[in-house]
Amino acid sequence: MFHKILIANRGEIALRIIRACKELGIKTVAVYSTADSEALHVKLADQSVCIGLPPSSASYLNIKAIISAAEVTDAEAIHPGYGFLAENAEFAEICQNCGITFIGPSPENIRLMGDKIQARQTVTEVGVPILPGTKSNVMTVDEAQKIAEDIGFPIIIKATAGGGGKGMKVVHSPASLPNLFATARAEAKAAFGNSDVYIEKFCERPRHVEIQILADQHGNVIHLGERDCSIQRRHQKLIEEAPCPVLSASLRKKMGTCAVEAAKKVGYTSVGTMEFLLDQDQNFYFMEMNTRVQVEHPVTEMVTGIDIIKEQIRSAAGLPLRITQKDVKISGHAIECRINAEDPAKFSPSPGKIEGYHTPGGLGVRVDSAVYDQYTVLPHYDSMIAKLIVHADTRAEAIRRMARALDEYIIEGIKTTISFHQKIMDNKDFMEGNVDTGFLERLKL
Ligand code: MV4
């Protein structure tokens, strides 16, 4: 096992990783920007190194500074968390070349899954269902028109180097295709430095259901069931839950097996997530694989009792999984609400000083957060300031527990999305599990 790990991240995920390290008896090194000197991850780590100026590009994305910090502190491994460098194959490769273990999958796996066409191709080879679509990039409008006629409208144009919904365009008619095709390519170029796009049949009103994968370096791959992340706004997840309220045990087994087979096919060795769309008729289709730990991993931890970060670190250290598929039991129901420092009316950032703070508690309540009373939420980084997670025997009880915990949560001085979540917990369709990825867009709160 490692003696010391550097955490190349900030906020709640840096804390989450530090906590896992402490329980594993591993020393921790925090890195921070000059704006983050008062951040909790710096206070809780055994050591800390300043790596640059406030903009992420100068600090949390500064590969040279991070590698240097690991070298001067003798850290044997780097945990990237999520975001920042977590899915940067080049960074994983540089770590490798410097003799530092990157706590995540191989650079090859990151690269493969980062190319959405290759990812689609790879999973189909083990029988994972995908939506009808192109096997290669679509270069011209004429080509796109032909493919769209073949597949049938509506279609969706996606960035090959993309993911997470950025630069996607839904096209309902041939007339609107030329403009949307050009826009999709331009947005892909701007966001990912690569204008390549591909086309898929557009699935109407799907649920977003993803399978958590756990793999080691000895060929063992298991899944920890699914999360339903259908409550999103502009491709930002806001509420996630486990299990999915409409998934049967047999469908869970089928999707889980697909995810495991796909991970085995590529020789996957870390934690990861296979994202699927689940349509109104219970058909599922592979979307993409996230080769990192995700924001919403706690709901899976709550229903399985498995510490995903600890397992990820153990796996990176070369230890075999301690659990087999049949040891995985899904018990009860968990819900996570992302609390953002945002004006809930517009979802626009609301950074500033917290002038009063009280966190909820009690049975089945978990708060993953790195903020505290009198802490100043910075404008430089993501606006998520806390994840409120509840666990209960049933979904109905979990919703009531979440509503209760949200009522207890006091954050003064800045605007937050707490009131938004209170409205959702009180929404009839949400209570009935009757949601899809278009739920929030249709809802007028
Ligand atoms: C789709 C889709 C419908 N049909 N692909 C959005 C995020 C990215 N991972 C894939 N996304 C979608 N891909 C086809 N062929 C609808 C979405 C989508 C979506 C998916 C999950 C959660 C929220 C969403 C919101 C809008 C669109």
Boltz pocket constraint, residues with backbone or C-beta under 6 A from the ligand:
constraints:
  - pocket:
      binder: B
      contacts: [[A, 131], [A, 156], [A, 163], [A, 164], [A, 165], [A, 200], [A, 201], [A, 202], [A, 203], [A, 204], [A, 206], [A, 207], [A, 208], [A, 229], [A, 230], [A, 232], [A, 235], [A, 275], [A, 277], [A, 287], [A, 288], [A, 437], [A, 438]]
      max_distance: 6.0
